[in-house]
Amino acid sequence: MINVEGLTKQYGQVRAVNDLSFEVKPGVVTGFLGPNGAGKSTTMRLILGLDNPTAGHATIEGKHYRSLKNPLTKVGALLDAKATHPNRSAANHLKWIAQANGLPTKRVDEVLALVGLTDVAKKNAGGFSLGMGQRLGLAAALLGDPEYLILDEPVNGLDPEGIHWVRTLLQNLAKQGRTVLVSSHLLSEMAQTAEHLIVIGRGQLVADMPMQEFVRAHSASTVVVRAVDAAALVTALNSAGISYTMGLDALGREAFTINDTSSDDIGRLAFDQGIGLLELSETRASLEEAFLETTGEAVQYQAGGFSKE
């Protein structure tokens, strides 16, 4: 388990991380979210021992990263996919990492195949596209077959097929009991990938909860219902003190829209009153809407409106 306790990082007058505490547990993909400048990358660097904290600590299985024996076999990380020698081939880049960490070089061919770079193994990394560079960075992270993965924007530059592949890979690794912490600005993708969320803003913890609970807690639901007897439904809703709006749906049919409730509640009300329903559906706001609702006041850099002058 990754444990972060009271983690603080001060750069001059700027406090990038402020008394941050959370745990990352095995068996699930944990999404790490926050606006630009929230402190996500700094936190990941602190976990990996690349920066020293001003206060607090971050440990992996109770140990600081720098004290881990053969750390690459314990923790795989991708923070900067561009951190490669441009004149070194993909295969040689991975072989250099393997040899420096006492890993068998045969593992290089395995991870190149896993990330889909076998055909370009002898090509210099400097000629790689952004997406290919991300795949090479993932290969390096997986080289030691680690129990922990810490990935910063791993799908950046990937095409839809590549994004789907990363999602499936991370979920499968988590199912194997590994610990996966991943940040991404693609909230729609994170909604399909992560089961648990850690959200920070201005270096402080905003939320630490399961994905579905986060969306449910920070966004409203909307129920659309059509009834055989619209007048009877109006009477039932009014009697129950439930606010609603009436209008026509896309097919020109009369429909009721009810906010801040659930389809279960409306269905139960209709059943109790003997009202036949033609449609009963519920939609909930997306992860993006819940994220914006939660972190709106924690955005460090916010665009303003355009002046007409």
N, C-alpha and C positions, 0 to 999 in steps of 0.2 A: 504494500500500500504506500502511496505517496502522501506524506503528511506535511502540511504547511502551517506553521504556527507563528503568529505575530510578525509575519514577514514585512519588513520595511526597507525601502531603498531610496536614499536621498541623493540627488545630483545637484549640488549647489543649492539654489533656492527652490528647486523642483523636487517634490516628493512623488516619485513615479509609482511606488507601491507603499501603501499605508496600513500597517497593522493588519495584514491579510492572513486569514486562517481558513483552511479547508482540507478535506481529504479526498483522494482519488482512489476508488476501490476497484478491485479486479472484477472481471466478468462482465463488465458493461463498457460501452464507449461513452466517455465523458466529454461533452462539448465545453470548450472554454471560450466564452463570448464576452464582448465588451466593445464600446466605441473605439475609434482611433485614438491613441494616446491614453487608453485606459490602464495600461501596464501589463498587458498579456505577455508580450515578448520578454519584457524585463523579468516577469515572474518565472517564465520558462528558463531563462538564462540563470536565474538564481537557483532554481531546482537542480540544474545541471552543473552548478559550480563554476559557471563562466563569469559570474560577477559575485562579489562579496556583499552580503546584506548589511545594511546599517544597523538593523536590529532583527531579532527573530531568527528562525531557521527553517530550512526545508530538508526533509529526509526521505530516503527510499528504503523501506524495510528497516527503519530506525537508524539508518546510517547516512552520513553526508555522501554525496556523489563521489567526491574526491577520495573517499576512504574505501570505495568499493573495489574489490579485487576483480580484475578483468571486467571493467565496467561495460564494455561493448556487448558482452554476453548477458548482461543484466538489463541494460537500458539502451534502447535505440532512439535516436533523436534526428529530427529534421527541422532546423531553424532557418537555414539559408541554403537553398538549392544551388546557388551560384558559387558556393565555396569549393570550387574544384580548379585544378590547374588546367587552363584552356588547351595546352599542348599535350595533355596526357589523355590517352584513350580511356573509354569507360571501364574496360576490363582492367587496365593498369591502375586506374584510380582506386578501384575496389581492392585489387591485389595489394596495393601499398597500404591501405587501411587494414586489411586482413593480416599482413605480415607484421605491422606495427603493434597489433593486438594479439598476436599469437594464435590466429585463427587459420584453419586449413584453407588453402587457396582454392580447393575444389568447390568451396561454398560460393565463390564468385560466380561460377557458371550457373549455379542454382538460383541465386537471387536475380541475375540478369534475365533468366528465363521467366522468373516469377513476375518481374515488372515489364516484360515484353521488350527488352533491349538486346536480345541475343544477336539479332541481325546487324546491329550497329555497335557491337562490343569493341571493335577495333577503331571506331571513329573517335576523333578527338572531341572532348567534352566542350571545347570552345565553339564548335560548330553545331551544338545541339540547340533545338528550339526550347522555349520556356517549358513546354510540357515534357519534353524528353529530359530536360534538366531535373524536373520534379521527380520523374521516374528514377533517375540515377540517384537522387537524394534519398528516395524511399528504399532503393536497393542497399545503400550504405547503412541506413537505419536498421534494416532487417538482416544485415550481414552476420551478426552474432546470434541470431535466433533469440532475441531478447524477451524477457518476461514483461518488460515495461516499454511502452512507446510514447514519446512526447513529440508531437508533430505540430508545427506552426504553418498554417495555410498549405496543407499537402496537396490540395486539388487545384492550386493556382496555376492557370495556363493549360489545364487538361481539357480535352474535348469531352462531350457527354459520355462517350464509351469509357474514357479514362476515369471520369468522376464516378461512374457506376462501379467500375472495377475497384477503386479505392474504398468506396463505401462497403462493398461486399467483403473486401480484404479485412478492413478494420473490424467489422462485425464478426467475422469468422475468428479473428485473433482473440477478440474479447470472449467469444463462446468457448475458447480453449482455456479460459481462466486468466488470460493476460490482462494487464492494466493499460488502458489506452486513454491518453489525454490529447485532444486535438482541438486546435482553434481554426476558425474559418469565418470569412465575411459572407459566405454564401449561405444565408440563413435557411433558404428553402432546402438546400442540401443537408444542412445540419439537422433539420427537422426529420429527415429520413434516416440519418446515420446514428445520432446520439440517443441514448436512453436517459442520460442524466446530464444536467447542466450546472455549470458554475459560471455566474455572470458577475463581472466586476465593472466598476465605473470610477474614474479618477483614483485608481489604485486601491479601492475599497470593495469589499464584498457586497454585492447587490442581491444575489439569489444563489441558493445551493439546494437544488431539488430535482426530482425526476422531470423529464421533458414534459410529459402530459400534465403533470401537476402545475408546472410553470405556466404553460399556455392557458390552462383552465383558471389559474389564480389571477392572471394578469390580462385577461381578455374576456369580453362578453360573448355570449352565445345568442343566436337569432333563430327563432322557430318560424317556419312558414307552414300554414295550415289552410286547407280548403275543406269545406263541410257540405254535406248534402243539404242541410238546412242552415243557411248562413245566419238567418235571424235568430235561430235558437242558440247558435254559437255566440252571437253578440250578447244575448241575454245572460248566458253562462259566464262569459268573460267579465261582463259588468258586475255581475253578482259576486264574483270572486275578487273584484278589485284589480283585475289584470289589464294593464294598458296595452293598446294594440293600434295598428294602422291598417286600413283597408285599401286595396288597390287591385289592379289587374296584373296578372303575371305575363310572361312573354307570349303566351298563347291567348291572351285576352280573357282569361278566366279570373273570377273574383277570388282573391286570396287575402288572408290575414297575415301580417308580420308582427311578431311579438318578440321584444328584446328582453334580455336578462332573465331567461327562463330556460326550461329544458323540454324536449319533446315528451319525456316521461310525464311531466306535470300536466301538459296540455292534453296528452292522450288519456290520462287518468280522469281529467275533468270532463272530457267529451264522453268517455265511457260511463261515468257516473250519471250524466244527464241524458244518456241514451242518444247521443248525437253521432250519426254516421260520418266518417271522415273519408275524403277522397285523396287527401295528401297530408302527410305530417313529416316534415323534414327539419333537421337541425344543422346549422353551420356554426363553426366556431372560428374566431379570428386566428390568423396564422401565427407562427413563431415570430415572424418579422414584426407584426403588429404588437404582439406581447412584448417583444424585445424593446421596441421603440417606446412603448408605454412605460416600461420599467427603467430604462436608461436615459430618458429624455433630459433629465436635469444633470446627468453625468457626462454629457457630450462636451469635450474640451474645445473642439473646433466646429463651429456651426455656421452654415451659410446664411446670409441674410437675404432679404428681398431686394429686388431691383428697383432703383429709384427712377421715377418718370422724368426727372429733371435732366 
